[in-house]
Amino acid sequence: MRFDILTLFPQMFAPFLENGVTRRAFASGQVEVHLWNPRDFAEGNYRRVDDRPFGGGPGMVMLADPLQRCLDAAQQSRAQALPEEEAVPVVLFSPIGHTLHHGAVAQWAQGSGAILLCGRYEGIDQRFIDANVTHQISLGDFVLSGGELAALVLLDAITRLQPGVLNDAGSFQQDSFNPALDGLLDCPHYTRPEVWQGHSVPAPLLSGHHAHIERWRREQSLRLTAQQRPQLLQQARRQGRLTAQDEAFLRTLPAAPDDSDIAGH
């Protein structure tokens, strides 16, 4: 798996690639990361990569030409290294993109990688986007100062799903949103000591009874999802993922206030 990242700030990626549980995937080459700076492909003494927008307005717009030369170089490098690879996705992080979620991450994790385009300033010349970008991804309804943080988020989410990256091969299957949890939120977790500042670990976790522990975890997952992300619970119900026992437990929970109730207070 290989990711080519077009960024004006390649130095932002070094700490991520060298630290954390995912670092071994990068160090071993299981996940290759190649950084490309569009400024290296700009012309003139100042190697300019942006200019004022047509029509006026604040900010600057990234120039198409340096980006195109940078992208061409990245694509040629991939073609030489991965001659069997089909057309590689070119991903732009953008507010108009599809919001990233676990299902999409899992699909990307099955592929051979992508070229990630990190925008800056007010944006990128639309003509370059129209000519080259195949996918647009958003992290949510907010704006970052550049695409680098979004690229790091996607890279981390994909890399941790690769075989052998996590210490426990089954760890990610217990993540929130994972199909193994029926798309629900994960349950709370506890470790030593058994009592901390007067607060004890829930008794079922200390019982040694595996069936009771699993049922407690399932109910906590249901409770948290009902309280914090009820739309996930509705989705699981539509997909037939909730058992009769799940539904019986959910009926014991207090009804969550709807948005109109919250807005009225």
Residue, then its C-alpha position, 0 to 999 in steps of 0.5 A: m500500500r502506498f500513499d503519495i501526499l502533495t503538501l506545502f508542509p511535508q515536515m508536518f508528517a515526520p512526527f506522525l510517521e515516526n511515532g505511535v503504534t502505526r509507525r512500524a507499518f511505515a518503517s517496514g514499508q507495509v504502508e509507504v508514504h511519499l511526500w511531494n512539495p508543489r513548491d519544488f515544481a514551481e517556477g521563478n526565483y520565489r517558487r510561487v504556488d499561489d496567486r490572487p483570485f479572479g473576481g477579487g476577494p480575500g486570500m490566495v488560490m493555489l496555482a494549477d501549474p505547480l500542482q499539475r507538475c507535482l501530481d505528474a511526478a507523483q503519478q510517474s513515480r507510482a507507475q514505475a514502482l507499481p506497474e500493475e496498479e490501475a488508475v490511482p485515486v486522487v483525493l482532495f480534502s474539501p468541505i464538499g466531500h463525502t464525510l469520512h466514516h468507518g465504512a469508507v475507511a474500511q474500503w480504502a484499507q482494502g485498496s493499494g493506496a491513493i494520492l492525497l492532495c492537501g489544499r491551502y489558502e482559500g483553495i485550489d484553482q477549480r480547473f485543476i480539481d476538475a481535471n484531476v481529482t477523483h474523490q473528495i473527502s470531508l472530516g465534518d462541517f468545519v474548516l481547517s487551515g489546510g488538508e494536512l491534518a485531514a490526510l493524517v487522519l485518513l492515513d492513521a485510520i487506514t493504517r491501523l486496519q492493516p494486518g499486524v499493525l495493532n498488537d492484538a489482531g482483533s483490537f480494531q474489531q471492537d472499535s466504535f462503528n465497526p460491524a463487529l459491534d453492529g455499528l454501535l459505539d464501544c463500551p467504557h473500559y477500565t483497568r487497575p486499580e479496582v478502586w480509584q478515588g472512591h470509584s469502583v470498576p463495575a462488578p460484572l467486569l470483576s466476576g470472571h463470568h465471560a457471558h455476563i461480561e459480554r452482556w454488560r459490554r453489549e448493554q453499555s454499548l447500547r446505552l451509550t449509543a442511545q444517549q449519544r448517537p441515536q441515529l446509529l441505533q436506528q440504523a442498526r435496527r433497520q439492518g436487523r442487527l438488534t436482538a430481542q434481548d437488546e430491544a428489551f434492554l433499550r426499553t428500560l432506558p429513559a427516553a432521550p430528549d429530542d432536539s426540540d426539547i433541547a432547543g426549548h431550554 
